[in-house]
Each structure stands twice: as structure tokens, then as C-alpha cells.
């Protein structure tokens, strides 16, 4: 039996859809308007023609204005000709999507638009229902923003309609993903970022090496790696500041393993020669994969505190300590732990409360981590006496191994994204597109 989780027109869990909504709001204020003041005509030139539709320089400038307002992209990058061309390419893609939506008669409901607006309000940390006010307050076009939400939602449905028979997920596909996640438990993973400088027809290998070395020195002298990745990297990861994501250490190519072993977190490798050119790799973080985050385990703690008695010799203190251990030897529940306080003079029973393991001090975390529920710790010497800790409850966080339904949704989302790119490529090949910048 295959896993055939249905993809609705709007699903919050679908990464693909959220990505397009994010692009729509954060990166766009729309295409050419049907009407504008006569005085504006002289200020508007044609940036591109997509079939019979025009994208004006005003549309392009509006898009760049919004990017400058919301994003953290360096001003030099935003003002570059290459950046303007990339933004125009995005506008062309969106116009092609919109034309296909209209051709197929796809309609988007107001409920779907409101759901998308709610997601964007959360992403932009705007109070619920205030997205349009936010756009207006910052002189950004709310009409065009809504239109772009409609385009992103409509385009998702267009791809679903065309490729519905290719979006079915088999049990074998789901099993493969789950087995891979389980297999990663216990392994070491690295979070990496990269800058790739390719050797091309216009850039010799010598030039590529020279540029990579220059960037390496700039980073060593304090330049921002992510900014340089956006500006110079020839890798697709440049759009996400060079971020490659988490990679299993044992799956790294041999040419990368040695350089990465010799650097610390936050440092960058020297230029590494590859078949494509030269790579600079930054080690962002290192972690051991566990079934759950051990710092998010929640524990409820109980403590018995025994103040030191004055004028006791070292021998007497040692004997008292031994007696305390022996008294607690058969305690295996928190109820018995509470009752045991009656056996100690001047004992103080303290409900410490509930904590995440990450909230505890390092020393206390080591003690609690080794305790079974209900079994008290050995007496711990403190400045004023003896402390005995008992874990009355331990709650584990959600496992990193997802449900079959979650895996099915993720696989469908990935397929949808891949098919959408191919669909858009086909539309581009069949379209008349003329760029004038």
C-alpha cells in the first residue's frame, strides 16, 4: 500500500509553498500597473517583455526597494548590475507563472490568502492581521503583495494539477528516509558554508585561485563570509549566504576531510582545489546526532538538604555520611524519599521544580543525567551541608525520527519543488522573453 498523503492547495507543512510565499512578500511589490498617472510615463521604461506583458523599470525598482528594506543583503550587492539582472529574472519567472495560472483558470480563495498572510505575519514578526498596515506604513504596495500571494498559491496548484500522478509516494521511499535518519543517530555532522570560485572560459584556473586566495585573506582579516558568498560564489548556495547545511562527517569527499579536521568552529579552510575550481569552506558547527536533544529533556527534582553539624571531627563527619548513604539505600521512589526526611534531624525537604537539562549547571546536569527516576543521588557536599537529589519525573522530547505521514509530506513537497522548476523551464523555453537592461 502506498503512502498517498494528499497535498491540499494550501498546506502549512509544504516547504515549497511557504518558500514561494516568502519570495512573494519579502522580495516583490508587483509588476506593471494597468493604470498610472500621465506624469509617471516619462519615468517608466521597459525592463523586459514576457510574451505580451511588460515588466517596467518601476516594477524592478519597487522590488529592489523592498529587498533593501527587509533583507540584510549588503548595499553594494543590491546596487550592482548583476543583482538587478537576477531580480529581473525572478520577475520574469513570476510573470510566466501568473500567465499559466490565468490560462488554466485557477482560482485562489480568500481563506487561502488569509492563511498565507498569517504565515507571513509570523515570519516577519508582525501582529496578526497587521500585514497590510505594515506594508502601507513602510510605503510598500499592499495591492501588489496580495497579488504575489495569489500567484504563489495559484502556481502551486498549477504544478499539482499537471503532475498529480507523479506526486504519489511509495512505502519504499518513506522507509528509505526513515532508515537513513535512524542510521544517522550516533554519527557526527558538520554544518558548513562554502564559497565556490569556478574556472571558466572567462576566468582561468590561475585567476580563480588568485580570487579564492584574496577572499580567504579578506575573511581572515574580518570580512563577512556570508556577504562574500552572496557576491562572489558560483555555487547555488550563494543565495543562502553560502550555507550548505548539515553534512555527515564520514560522507565528506576525501579532499575536504583533512582541511576541516585542522580548523575550529567559525574558521575557514584555505582554498581547496576541486574539479570545478576552488572552494573555501567555513565550519559553522559540529554535532553528534542523537535521537533527541539531551538538553531538552525535562526533569522534576526533589532535594533533601542536611546542614553541617558544628564541632564534628572528620571521623564523625565520615561516619555520618556513611549512615546517610545506608539510610537511603532502599529508597527507590520519590514518596519513600520524602518519608526518609523523618529519619534525619534538621533535614530540609525542598521541591526544586521542573527544569530542562540545559537550564541546569554543568555539575548538577552530570549528577541528574546519571540518576534513575526515584533513586536518590549520593550525598553531595556543598558549602553549608549535604545535598541529596532525586529525579521524580523525566520527560523526553520528540524523537528526530519523524512519522510516516510527515515523511510523506516532505517527499511530496520536494517532488513538487523539482517538478515546478522543470515546469517553469518549459514555460521559459516556449515564451518570448526580451530583456532590456
C-alpha positions in Angstrom: 0.0 0.0 0.0 1.5 3.3 -1.0 1.6 6.5 1.1 -0.7 8.9 -0.8 -0.9 11.8 1.6 -3.0 14.4 -0.2 -1.4 17.8 -0.9 -4.1 20.5 -0.3 -4.0 23.8 -2.2 -2.6 25.4 0.9 -0.7 23.3 3.4 1.4 24.9 6.1 3.7 21.9 6.2 4.6 22.2 2.5 8.1 23.9 2.4 7.7 24.6 -1.3 4.6 26.7 -0.9 5.9 28.6 2.1 9.1 29.3 0.1 7.2 30.9 -2.7 5.0 32.9 -0.4 8.2 34.2 1.3 9.6 35.2 -2.0 6.4 36.9 -2.9 6.2 39.1 0.2 9.8 39.6 1.1 11.0 40.0 -2.5 8.3 41.6 -4.6 5.9 44.6 -4.9 4.5 43.6 -8.3 4.5 44.1 -12.0 3.3 46.9 -14.2 0.0 48.5 -13.2 -2.8 48.8 -15.7 -3.2 52.5 -14.8 -0.9 55.2 -13.7 -0.6 59.0 -13.8 0.3 60.6 -17.1 3.2 62.3 -15.3 4.7 59.0 -14.5 5.0 57.8 -18.1 8.3 59.6 -18.7 9.8 58.0 -15.6 9.0 54.4 -16.7 11.0 52.4 -19.2 10.6 48.8 -20.2 12.8 46.4 -18.3 11.6 43.2 -20.0 8.8 41.8 -22.2 7.3 38.4 -21.3 5.1 37.3 -24.2 2.7 40.2 -24.5 3.2 41.6 -21.0 5.6 44.3 -19.9 7.8 44.5 -16.8 8.8 48.1 -16.2 11.8 49.6 -14.6 9.4 50.9 -11.9 8.4 47.3 -11.1 12.1 46.4 -10.9 12.9 49.3 -8.7 10.0 48.6 -6.4 11.2 45.0 -6.0 14.7 46.2 -5.1 13.3 48.8 -2.7 11.5 46.1 -0.8 14.6 43.9 -0.7 16.6 46.8 0.6 14.0 47.4 3.3 13.6 43.9 4.5 16.7 41.9 3.7 20.2 42.0 5.1 21.8 42.0 1.7 24.9 44.2 1.5 24.2 47.6 -0.2 27.0 47.1 -2.7 25.3 43.9 -3.8 21.9 45.4 -4.1 23.2 48.3 -6.2 25.1 46.1 -8.6 24.1 45.4 -12.2 24.3 41.7 -11.7 21.9 41.9 -8.8 19.4 43.9 -10.9 19.5 41.2 -13.5 18.9 38.5 -11.0 15.9 40.3 -9.6 14.5 40.9 -13.2 14.9 37.1 -13.8 12.7 36.5 -10.8 10.1 38.9 -12.0 10.1 37.2 -15.4 9.6 33.8 -13.8 6.7 35.1 -11.7 5.0 36.7 -14.8 5.3 33.3 -16.6 3.7 31.6 -13.6 0.9 34.2 -13.5 0.1 33.8 -17.2 -0.1 30.0 -16.8 -2.5 30.4 -13.8 -4.8 32.6 -15.9 -4.6 30.2 -18.9 -5.7 27.3 -16.7 -8.4 29.3 -15.0 -7.0 28.6 -11.5 -8.8 30.5 -8.7 -7.4 31.2 -5.2 -9.9 31.6 -2.3 -9.9 34.4 0.3 -9.4 31.8 3.0 -6.2 30.6 1.4 -4.9 34.2 1.0 -5.7 34.9 4.7 -3.8 31.7 5.8 -0.8 32.8 3.7 -0.9 36.3 5.2 -0.9 34.8 8.7 2.2 32.8 7.9 4.0 35.9 6.7 3.0 37.9 9.7 4.6 35.2 11.9 7.7 35.2 9.7 8.0 39.0 9.8 7.0 39.1 13.5 4.1 41.3 12.7 0.9 41.2 14.9 -1.8 39.1 13.4 -3.9 40.9 10.9 -1.4 43.8 10.5 0.5 42.7 7.3 -1.3 45.3 5.1 -0.8 48.0 7.6 2.9 47.1 7.9 3.3 47.4 4.1 1.4 50.7 3.9 3.4 52.2 6.8 6.6 51.5 5.0 5.4 52.8 1.6 5.2 49.3 0.2 2.4 48.2 -2.2 -0.1 46.1 -0.4 -2.1 45.5 -3.6 0.9 44.0 -5.4 1.8 42.0 -2.3 -1.6 40.3 -2.3 -1.3 39.7 -6.0 2.0 37.9 -5.4 0.4 35.7 -2.7 -2.2 34.8 -5.2 0.4 34.0 -7.8 2.4 31.7 -5.4 -0.7 29.9 -4.2 -2.1 29.6 -7.8 1.3 28.4 -9.1 1.4 25.6 -6.6 -2.0 24.4 -7.7 -0.9 24.6 -11.3 2.0 22.3 -10.7 -0.2 19.9 -8.6 -2.7 19.8 -11.5 -0.2 19.0 -14.1 1.9 16.4 -12.1 -0.7 14.9 -9.8 0.2 11.3 -10.9 3.8 11.9 -10.1 3.3 13.1 -6.6 2.4 9.7 -5.1 4.9 8.4 -2.5 5.6 4.7 -2.1 6.2 2.9 1.2 9.7 2.1 0.0 10.5 5.8 -0.4 9.3 6.5 3.1 11.2 3.6 4.5 14.4 4.7 2.9 14.2 8.1 4.5 13.3 6.8 8.0 16.1 4.2 7.8 18.6 6.9 6.8 17.5 9.1 9.7 17.8 6.2 12.2 21.2 5.3 10.7 22.5 8.9 11.3 21.9 8.6 15.1 25.3 8.4 16.8 27.2 9.9 13.8 29.0 13.3 13.7 27.6 16.0 11.4 29.1 19.3 10.3 27.3 22.5 9.5 29.2 24.0 6.5 29.1 27.1 4.3 31.0 27.5 1.1 32.4 29.9 -1.5 33.0 28.3 -4.9 35.2 30.1 -7.4 34.9 28.3 -10.8 37.4 28.3 -13.5 35.5 29.2 -16.7 36.2 30.4 -20.3 36.3 33.9 -18.9 38.3 33.0 -15.8 41.4 30.9 -16.0 42.3 28.4 -13.2 45.1 30.8 -12.2 42.6 33.7 -11.9 40.2 31.5 -9.9 43.0 30.5 -7.5 44.0 34.2 -7.2 40.5 35.3 -6.4 39.9 32.5 -3.9 43.2 33.4 -2.1 42.2 37.0 -2.0 38.8 36.2 -0.5 40.5 33.9 2.1 42.7 36.7 3.2 39.8 39.1 3.4 37.9 36.7 5.6 40.9 36.2 7.8 41.1 40.0 8.2 37.4 40.2 9.3 35.3 40.4 6.2 31.8 38.8 6.4 31.9 35.3 4.9 28.1 35.4 4.0 28.4 38.7 2.2 31.3 37.5 0.1 29.5 34.3 -0.6 26.5 36.2 -1.9 28.7 38.4 -4.1 31.3 36.0 -5.5 30.3 32.4 -5.0 29.4 30.4 -8.2 27.6 27.8 -6.2 23.8 27.7 -5.9 24.2 28.1 -2.2 25.2 31.7 -2.7 21.5 32.7 -2.4 21.5 31.4 1.2 24.8 33.1 2.2 26.8 30.0 1.1 25.1 27.7 3.6 25.4 24.1 2.6 23.5 22.6 5.6 24.4 19.7 7.8 26.6 17.0 6.3 27.7 13.7 7.8 31.5 13.8 8.5 32.0 10.4 7.1 30.3 11.3 3.8 32.6 14.2 3.0 34.8 13.9 -0.1 38.4 13.0 0.9 39.8 16.3 -0.3 37.7 18.1 2.3 38.2 15.8 5.4 41.8 16.8 6.2 41.3 20.6 5.8 38.2 20.5 8.0 39.9 18.5 10.7 42.6 21.2 11.0 40.2 24.1 11.7 38.0 25.1 14.6 34.3 26.1 14.6 34.0 29.5 12.9 37.2 29.2 10.9 37.6 28.8 7.1 39.8 26.4 5.2 42.4 27.6 2.8 41.3 27.4 -0.9 40.8 23.8 -1.8 41.3 22.8 -5.5 38.4 20.7 -6.9 37.3 19.7 -10.4 35.1 22.8 -10.6 37.6 25.4 -9.3 38.5 26.4 -5.8 36.4 26.2 -2.6 36.6 28.0 0.7 34.6 26.1 3.4 33.6 27.5 6.7 32.9 25.2 9.7 29.8 26.7 11.3 29.1 24.0 13.9 29.7 20.4 14.8 27.3 18.0 16.5 26.8 14.3 17.4 23.4 13.2 16.1 21.1 11.9 18.9 17.6 10.6 18.8 16.6 13.8 20.6 18.2 16.9 22.1 19.5 15.8 25.5 19.4 19.4 26.7 15.6 19.5 26.1 14.9 16.5 28.5 12.6 17.9 31.2 13.1 16.7 34.8 11.3 17.4 38.1 13.7 17.5 41.0 13.4 17.0 44.8 16.2 17.7 47.3 16.9 16.8 50.9 19.4 19.3 52.4 21.3 18.3 55.6 23.2 21.2 57.2 26.6 20.6 58.6 26.6 20.0 62.4 29.2 22.2 64.2 32.1 20.8 66.2 32.2 17.4 64.3 35.5 15.8 63.7 36.5 14.5 60.3 35.9 10.9 61.5 32.5 11.8 62.8 31.6 13.5 59.5 32.7 10.4 57.6 30.6 8.2 59.8 27.6 10.4 59.4 28.0 10.4 55.6 28.1 6.6 55.6 25.0 6.5 57.7 23.1 8.8 55.3 24.0 6.6 52.4 22.9 3.5 54.2 19.6 5.1 55.3 18.8 5.9 51.6 20.0 2.6 50.3 16.4 1.1 49.8 14.8 4.3 48.6 13.5 3.8 45.0 10.6 6.3 44.8 10.0 9.9 45.5 7.4 9.0 48.1 9.9 7.0 50.1 12.4 9.8 49.5 10.0 12.3 51.2 9.4 9.9 54.1 13.1 9.4 54.7 13.4 13.0 55.9 11.9 11.9 59.2 15.0 9.8 59.8 17.3 12.9 59.6 17.5 15.6 62.2 17.4 19.2 60.8 16.7 17.8 57.3 15.0 20.2 54.8 12.9 18.8 52.0 12.9 21.1 49.0 10.8 20.9 45.8 13.2 22.3 43.3 10.7 22.3 40.5 10.9 21.3 36.8 13.8 22.2 34.5 15.2 21.5 31.1 18.5 19.8 31.4 20.0 22.7 29.5 18.9 25.0 32.4 20.9 23.2 35.0 24.5 23.9 35.9 27.1 21.7 34.3 27.9 19.9 37.6 24.3 19.4 38.5 23.5 18.2 35.0 26.1 15.5 35.3 24.6 14.2 38.5 21.0 14.3 37.3 21.9 12.7 33.9 23.1 9.6 35.7 20.2 9.2 38.0 17.3 6.8 37.5 13.8 8.1 38.4 13.1 7.7 42.2 16.7 6.7 43.0 18.5 9.4 45.1 21.9 10.6 44.4 24.9 10.1 46.6 25.2 12.9 49.2 26.8 15.9 47.5 29.0 18.2 49.6 28.0 21.9 49.4 29.3 25.0 51.2 26.8 24.6 54.0 26.0 20.9 54.2 24.9 17.8 52.2 22.5 17.8 49.3 20.8 14.7 48.0 19.0 15.0 44.7 16.1 12.8 43.4 14.6 12.8 39.9 10.8 12.4 40.4 9.9 12.6 36.7 11.9 12.6 33.4 10.1 13.6 30.1 11.9 13.1 26.8 11.5 15.5 23.9 10.2 14.4 20.5 12.4 12.0 18.6 14.2 13.2 15.5 12.7 10.2 13.7 9.6 11.7 12.0 6.2 10.0 11.5 5.5 8.3 8.2 2.9 11.0 7.4 5.5 13.7 8.0 8.0 12.0 5.7 5.3 11.6 3.0 4.5 15.3 3.1 8.2 16.2 3.0 8.8 13.9 0.0 5.8 15.3 -1.8 7.0 18.9 -1.2 10.4 18.1 -2.5 8.9 16.4 -5.6 6.6 19.4 -6.1 9.5 21.8 -6.0 11.6 19.8 -8.5 8.6 19.5 -10.9 7.8 23.2 -10.6 11.4 24.1 -11.6 11.1 21.8 -14.7 7.6 23.3 -15.5 8.9 26.8 -15.3 11.9 25.9 -17.5 9.5 24.6 -20.1 7.5 27.8 -20.0 10.6 29.8 -20.5 11.6 27.8 -23.5 8.3 28.3 -25.2 7.9 32.0 -24.2 9.0 35.2 -26.0 11.3 37.0 -23.4 13.2 40.1 -24.1 15.4 41.8 -21.5 16.2 45.5 -22.0 18.7 46.0 -19.1 
